[in-house]
Amino acid sequence: MSLFLGAETQWRTAGMSGIPTGLDYGAVSVVAAARGLALDAATMAGLKIMETAALRAFAEMRED
C-alpha cells in the first residue's frame, strides 16, 4: 500500500484526455528505491491488483 500511495502521481494517461491507462513502472521503481522497498514479484503482483482496482474506479467515475 505504501508503494501504491507513493506512486499516486505516476499514472500514464491517454493523450489529451487525461484518462489514466496505468502506472509508469519506471517511475514506480524510483519511488520503491527511494522508500527502501523491494520491487520483487510479490510486491509487483500486489501493486497490479491495486492498479487494476483504481482503473476500474476511474472508469466508474467517468460513467457517472
N, C-alpha and C positions, 0 to 999 in steps of 0.2 A: 504494500500500500504506500509506503514511504516513497518508493521509486516512482510509482504512478503519479502521486501528487507532486513530486519534484519535477516531473516532466510535463506538467499541465500546460506549459506554453510551447510545447514541441510538437504540435499537431501539424501535419501536412494538410493542405486544403486544395480543393479543386478550383483552379483558375481564379477568376474574379468573383466567383460565387461565395467563396469563403466557407464552403461546406467541407467539414473535416472528412478526410479519407483514411486516416490512420496516423500513428505516431511516427516521427522521424527517428528510426532506431539508431542512427549515427549519433544524434543529439542525446538520445536516451543513454547511450553508453558513456557519454561525457558526464551526464548527471549521475549515473551509477558510480563512476570513478570518483567524482567529487564528494560523494557521500560515503565512500568506502564500502560500497555494496558490490557483491559478486554478481556478475551478469551471466549466471550459469543457466542451464536448460530449465531448471525448475523455476527460477525467477522469471525467465522469458515466458514460460507457459502461463504463469500467474498474471504477468503483465498483459499478455494477449487476451486472456479471459476478461480482464478489466477494460481493455481497449475495445473489445467487441461489444461489451455491455454499454459502454459510453457511446459508441457509434450508433447503437440501436436507440438509445435515449435521445441523441441528437436528432435522429430521423423522426422519432415520435414528436419531438418539439416542433419540427418543421411542418408536420401534418396538421397540427392544431391551429 
